[in-house]
């Protein structure tokens, strides 16, 4: 696909799009809905200083871990226009949540010889619970960015976490100011554009209730900034 040059003169490899997973953990949905967010460092190469959901690139080892199954519909939606295993995408979201916040989305269980990147999670005595995730959104980073990701956003209920919701002591240092942000206050934070779009979709989702009829896919194509919907087939 070649490369492009930004206004600053930087070359961007258009083919270098990495698969990524992001997780939106929703708390107190029936009363005062809030989501778990943190602030990226000012020197971070990607979205410096922005408040974001936990997430990051999919690792090869994410495809090798034991995890409960996704719903049939989410499996089909994740497999659409993707070369990665839906389970690997879901596992990556759970791993990133653990690494960046110290929160565990899993169920009690032990596994022998966990792969690199998963040893800390396995050490808590849990196995990833992909069944607690709902595929919610997908977006590709715009072509003008020096780093580009094809990110799948997953939604999870905070009630499914196995850890103290307000204890972030096991988090790594990638995100600062970890906190539960009320949806009513979220726009007061310094948010990436796509995060604002996802939050608007989340507010609509809460009002509608039930699983989404389809998943928005912001393609950010260079020639046409296409938005499509990933529907999948209805579960039997």
Helices and strands as residue ranges (DSSP letters): E 3-5, E 11-13, E 17-27, E 34-40, E 51-52, E 54-57, G 60-64, H 72-79, H 86-101, E 106-108, H 119-122, E 126-128, G 130-132, E 134-140, E 148-157, G 158-160, E 175-182, G 186-188, H 193-208, E 215-218, E 227-230
